């Protein structure tokens, strides 16, 4: 049972808690967002978690907010399957904290671009969880 909340923050709001992870999810897939929330629910059940999400597509109207949220976050989860030109540009701008997840392999061209820039791409959130749990042995 969770002792503290997971706060979903959408444009134009921001939330900066005293403790707990800040994460951003770059995805238009509500199931993907829910899977990230579930992951953090299971790991951080005694601290609050702030989950930034654009609540739809990243557009020119919310791109500055999204970039700011990504830069504030401890981790940015990028759903490769739902990337647009604007969202990939923003993701690459905040690259140091990104976790790229390619569940359905819908955008093979994007995967090639990310691979060519040396980004590590996980086939699923479960693969990423295994990597984090078992470290370099998994890679």
C-alpha positions, 0 to 999 in steps of 0.5 A: 500500500502506498504511503504517499501520492504520485502526483501527475503534473500537466502544463502549465503547472510545476511541482517541486517537492522537498524529496522524492523522484521527479520524472517526465514521460514523453508519450501520447500512449496512456498505457505507457504512462500508466506503466511508468506510474506503476513502476514507480508505485512499486519502487517508491511507495514511501515517498511522493513521486512527481510525474510530468506529462504533457496530457496529449501531444507535445505541441508548440504551445507546451514545448517550453513547459515540456523542456523545462520539466525534462530538465528538472526531472531525475529521469525522462522516459521516452516512448519511441513509438509515439515520438514526433519531430518536435518531441524527438528534438526535445528529448535529444535536448534533455538527453542525459537523463533519458530512458528510451523504450521501443515497445512496438518498434513502430518507428524504425527510422527513429530507432536508427537515428537514436542508435547512430547517436549512441543512445541505449534503447530498451525493447520494453519497460520490463527490459529496462527494469531488469537492466536497472536491477541486474546492472551491467550483467544484463547488457 
